[in-house]
Amino acid sequence: MLAVVLGVALAVLSVSMLGWVAGGGKRAALEVGRAQALYLAESGLAEALYRLNGRSLVPPAPGDRAEFSSGEALGWDRGSYRVVVSRAGEGGLDVESAGVVVDVSRRLTVRLRLQCLAPADVFSPGPQGDGVRATDPQDPRYDPTLDPPPIDFRLPPLPSPVTQWDYRDSLGSGTHVFDRIEVPKQGSLEIQAEGPVDVYVAGFVSVGNKAELRCVGPGPVRFYVYGEQLDPHGQALYLDNHAVVRAEGPTVWTINGGVVLDQHAQFTQGSADARASLNIRGGLLVEGHAVLGSEPDDEEAPRVLVVLEPVGTAPALELEEQADVYAMVYAPDADVNMDQHSLLAGALVCHRLALKKHAGCQWNEAIADLNDGSGWELLAGWWEVETGTWSAR
């Protein structure tokens, strides 16, 4: 009887041990699968950053999303990942990556922010010492060391209701939404920025012959021009002959459409203590004797930065005869044509540069001291993970 009891007890213990070992094996396999799925999710995030900063993945517009998966590129059947990129508030991106191994999945989410374009890192004297770096290997100013950061051109949703433009001559602090803005011939529009001013324009902005649009600080002024309707000249921003757009405080223009400065027109930043950003999706034409930017004082960097994203195959930046640009121009995908006696003083990043007789570029050495990109609100830079946003489940 004792032998029988001991035998039964040993059998029960053996079965229990087998169950425990089998359960432990399943738990170990599950943990291995969870770890593999987590690594796959991390791989998806790494690929998202690589694609965004390599400009092969276009950041989605507000309300849209971009998706991709490991697909066949992974080359194995043990797992895969799928990534969804969507627009977050204040210009960031939310990235969710799901890694799957058999029937185990892990998800990672992070928030990405566009880190400021540091001018000294991107704008340099260039191969010929004139402040020009080209991205086309056929251009004599091609710089193989340049790693151009991506352009994230975005416009926030157009607020409603949209007010019909009534030819007023002043605007105060706050938010304004118009169907268009037209400053008539020899007229004026003054924006008094005691605090922040946000101006949304569904159509176009047009400044007539000898007219002036003036932004008086200290508050920042932001223009969002959607280009849903173009002016009679076919532009989203048009400055007629001798027209002036002058900023005396921080100013940011984001324009979906072409920009033209007609003959003798001026787009200037009057204060040495403020910066102006001009972000354009389309072409920029600076006609004869027109001036973009303000000639800086000695040992002062340019006050204006232009970020240009071309549309179509036509030259995206053209300077006609005796046109002057005092700015840093970032247009890595744009062809630039400079007519005779035209000048670009500052720095230029472009695809290809064509110069006619007596046209030239001058490097502003003060740019070398701009190491943090502060002062400009830019739509170009490198995507990085925002601290404290990494979340796993």
Residue pairs with C-beta under 8 A, 6 or more apart in sequence:
30 104
33 101
33 102
33 103
33 104
34 104
34 106
36 78
36 79
36 99
36 101
36 104
37 79
37 99
37 100
37 101
37 104
37 105
37 106
38 99
38 106
38 108
38 392
39 99
40 70
40 79
40 80
40 81
40 99
40 100
40 101
40 106
41 81
41 97
41 98
41 99
41 106
41 107
41 108
41 392
42 97
42 99
42 108
43 70
43 81
43 97
43 99
44 70
44 81
44 82
44 83
44 97
44 98
44 99
44 108
45 83
45 95
45 97
45 108
45 110
47 68
47 70
47 83
48 57
48 68
48 83
48 85
48 95
48 97
49 112
49 383
49 384
49 385
51 57
51 68
52 59
52 85
52 93
52 112
52 150
52 383
53 149
53 150
53 382
53 383
54 150
55 148
55 150
55 151
57 66
57 68
57 85
58 66
59 66
59 85
59 87
59 93
59 150
59 152
59 154
60 66
60 85
60 86
60 87
60 93
61 87
61 154
61 155
62 87
62 154
62 156
62 157
63 87
63 157
64 86
64 87
65 84
65 85
65 86
65 87
66 84
66 85
66 86
67 82
67 83
67 84
67 85
68 82
68 83
69 80
69 81
69 82
69 83
70 80
70 81
70 82
71 80
74 80
74 81
78 101
78 102
79 99
79 100
79 101
79 102
80 99
80 100
81 97
81 98
81 99
81 100
82 97
82 98
82 100
83 95
83 96
83 97
83 98
84 95
84 96
84 97
85 93
85 94
85 95
86 93
86 94
86 96
87 93
87 94
87 154
88 94
88 111
91 113
91 114
91 152
91 154
92 111
92 112
92 113
92 114
92 386
93 111
93 112
93 383
94 109
94 110
94 111
94 112
95 109
95 110
95 111
95 112
96 107
96 108
96 109
97 107
97 108
97 109
98 105
98 106
98 107
99 105
99 106
99 107
99 108
106 392
106 393
107 392
107 393
108 390
108 391
108 392
109 389
109 390
109 391
110 385
110 386
110 389
110 390
110 391
111 385
111 386
111 389
112 383
112 384
112 385
112 386
113 383
113 384
113 386
114 152
114 378
114 379
114 380
114 381
114 382
114 383
115 381
115 382
115 383
115 384
116 372
116 373
116 374
116 376
116 378
116 381
117 149
117 330
117 373
117 376
117 378
117 380
117 381
118 370
118 371
118 372
118 373
119 301
119 305
119 328
119 347
119 367
119 370
119 371
119 373
120 367
120 368
120 369
120 370
120 371
121 371
122 146
122 148
122 149
122 330
122 349
123 131
123 133
123 328
123 330
123 346
123 347
123 348
123 349
123 367
124 131
124 133
124 143
124 347
124 367
124 368
125 131
125 363
126 132
126 133
126 141
126 143
126 347
126 363
127 133
127 140
127 141
127 142
127 143
128 140
128 141
129 363
130 141
130 360
130 361
130 362
130 363
131 344
131 346
131 347
131 348
131 361
131 362
131 363
131 364
131 367
132 141
132 347
132 348
132 349
132 350
132 353
132 361
133 141
133 143
133 146
133 348
133 349
133 350
134 140
134 141
134 142
134 143
134 349
134 350
134 351
134 352
134 353
135 142
135 143
135 146
135 148
135 332
135 333
135 349
135 350
135 351
136 142
136 351
136 352
137 144
138 352
139 351
139 352
139 353
141 353
146 332
146 349
148 332
148 349
149 380
149 381
149 382
150 380
150 381
150 382
150 383
151 307
151 309
151 330
151 332
151 379
151 380
152 379
152 380
152 381
153 254
153 256
153 279
153 281
153 307
153 309
153 379
154 254
154 379
155 224
155 226
155 254
155 256
156 224
158 177
158 200
158 202
158 224
158 226
159 175
159 177
159 200
160 177
161 177
162 177
162 178
162 179
162 202
163 176
163 177
163 178
163 179
164 178
164 179
165 178
165 179
165 180
165 181
165 182
167 182
167 184
167 187
168 189
169 187
169 188
169 189
169 190
170 189
170 190
170 191
170 192
171 189
171 190
171 191
171 192
171 197
171 199
172 191
172 192
172 194
172 197
173 192
173 193
173 194
173 195
173 196
173 197
173 219
174 195
174 197
174 198
175 197
175 198
175 200
176 197
176 198
176 199
176 200
177 200
177 202
178 199
178 200
178 201
178 202
179 201
179 202
179 203
179 229
180 201
180 202
180 203
180 204
180 205
180 206
180 229
180 231
181 189
181 199
181 201
181 204
181 205
181 206
182 205
182 206
182 208
182 231
183 189
183 206
183 207
183 208
183 211
183 212
183 213
183 243
184 208
184 211
185 208
185 209
185 210
185 211
185 240
186 208
186 209
186 210
186 211
187 208
187 211
187 212
188 211
188 212
188 213
188 214
189 211
189 212
189 213
189 214
190 214
190 216
191 197
191 199
191 213
191 214
191 215
191 216
191 221
192 216
193 215
193 216
193 217
193 218
193 219
193 220
193 221
193 249
194 218
194 219
195 219
196 219
196 220
196 221
196 222
197 215
197 219
197 220
197 221
197 222
198 222
198 224
199 221
199 222
199 223
199 224
200 224
200 226
201 223
201 224
201 225
201 226
202 226
202 228
202 229
203 226
203 227
203 228
203 229
203 230
203 231
204 225
204 227
204 229
204 230
204 231
204 235
204 236
204 237
204 238
204 257
205 213
205 223
205 225
205 236
205 237
205 238
206 231
206 233
206 235
206 237
206 238
206 240
207 213
207 238
207 239
207 240
207 243
207 244
207 245
207 265
208 240
208 243
209 240
209 241
209 242
209 243
210 240
210 241
210 242
210 243
211 240
211 243
211 244
212 243
212 244
212 245
212 246
213 243
213 244
213 245
213 246
214 244
214 245
214 246
214 247
214 248
215 221
215 246
215 247
215 248
215 249
215 251
216 248
216 249
217 247
217 248
217 249
217 250
217 271
217 274
218 249
219 249
220 249
220 250
220 251
220 252
221 247
221 249
221 250
221 251
221 252
222 251
222 252
222 253
222 254
222 377
223 251
223 252
223 253
223 254
223 255
224 254
225 236
225 237
225 253
225 254
225 255
225 256
225 257
226 256
227 236
227 255
227 256
227 257
227 282
230 236
230 257
230 258
231 238
233 260
234 258
235 257
235 258
235 259
235 260
236 255
236 256
236 257
236 258
236 259
236 282
237 253
237 255
237 257
237 258
237 259
237 260
238 259
238 260
238 262
239 245
239 260
239 261
239 262
239 265
239 266
239 267
239 290
240 262
240 265
241 262
241 263
241 264
241 265
242 263
242 264
242 265
243 262
243 265
243 266
244 265
244 266
244 267
244 268
245 266
245 267
245 268
246 266
246 268
246 269
246 270
247 268
247 269
247 270
247 271
247 274
247 276
248 270
248 271
248 274
249 271
249 274
250 274
250 275
250 276
250 375
250 377
251 269
251 274
251 275
251 276
251 277
252 276
252 277
252 279
252 377
253 276
253 277
253 278
253 279
253 280
254 279
254 379
255 278
255 279
255 280
255 281
255 282
256 281
256 282
257 281
257 282
258 280
258 282
258 283
258 284
258 285
259 278
259 280
259 282
259 283
259 284
259 285
260 284
260 285
260 287
261 267
261 285
261 286
261 287
261 290
261 291
261 292
261 323
262 287
262 290
263 287
263 288
263 289
263 290
264 288
264 289
264 290
265 287
265 290
265 291
266 290
266 291
266 292
267 278
267 291
267 292
267 293
267 304
268 291
268 293
268 294
269 275
269 276
269 293
269 294
269 303
269 304
270 294
271 303
272 296
272 297
272 300
272 303
274 303
274 375
275 303
275 304
275 305
275 375
275 376
276 303
276 304
276 305
277 304
277 305
277 307
277 376
277 377
277 378
278 304
278 305
278 306
278 307
278 327
279 306
279 307
279 378
279 379
280 306
280 307
280 308
280 309
281 309
281 311
282 309
282 310
282 311
282 316
283 310
283 311
283 314
283 315
283 316
283 317
283 318
284 306
284 308
284 316
284 317
284 318
285 318
285 320
286 292
286 318
286 319
286 320
286 323
286 324
286 325
286 342
287 320
287 323
288 320
288 321
288 322
288 323
288 339
289 322
289 323
290 320
290 323
290 324
291 323
291 324
291 325
291 326
292 304
292 306
292 323
292 324
292 325
292 326
292 327
293 302
293 303
293 304
293 324
293 325
293 326
293 327
293 346
294 303
294 304
294 326
295 324
295 326
295 345
296 302
296 303
296 326
296 364
296 366
299 365
299 366
300 366
301 328
301 364
301 366
301 367
301 369
301 370
302 326
302 327
302 328
302 345
302 346
302 347
302 364
302 367
303 326
304 326
304 327
304 328
305 327
305 328
305 329
305 330
305 376
305 378
306 327
306 328
306 329
306 330
306 331
307 330
307 331
307 378
307 379
307 380
308 316
308 317
308 329
308 330
308 331
308 334
309 331
309 333
309 334
310 316
310 331
310 333
310 334
310 335
315 334
315 335
315 336
315 337
315 354
316 331
316 333
316 334
316 335
316 336
317 329
317 331
317 334
317 335
317 336
317 337
317 350
318 336
318 337
318 338
318 339
319 325
319 336
319 337
319 338
319 339
319 342
319 343
319 344
319 359
320 339
320 342
321 339
321 340
321 341
321 342
322 341
322 342
323 339
323 342
323 343
324 342
324 343
324 345
325 342
325 343
325 344
325 345
325 346
326 345
326 346
327 344
327 346
328 346
328 347
328 348
328 367
329 336
329 344
329 346
329 347
329 348
329 349
329 350
330 349
330 380
331 348
331 349
331 350
331 351
332 349
332 350
332 351
333 351
334 350
334 351
335 350
335 351
335 352
335 353
335 354
336 348
336 350
336 351
336 352
336 353
336 354
337 354
338 344
338 353
338 354
338 355
338 356
338 359
338 360
338 361
339 356
339 359
340 356
340 357
340 358
340 359
341 358
341 359
342 356
342 359
343 359
343 360
343 361
343 362
344 360
344 361
344 362
345 361
345 362
345 364
346 362
346 363
346 364
346 367
347 363
347 364
347 367
348 361
353 361
355 361
373 381
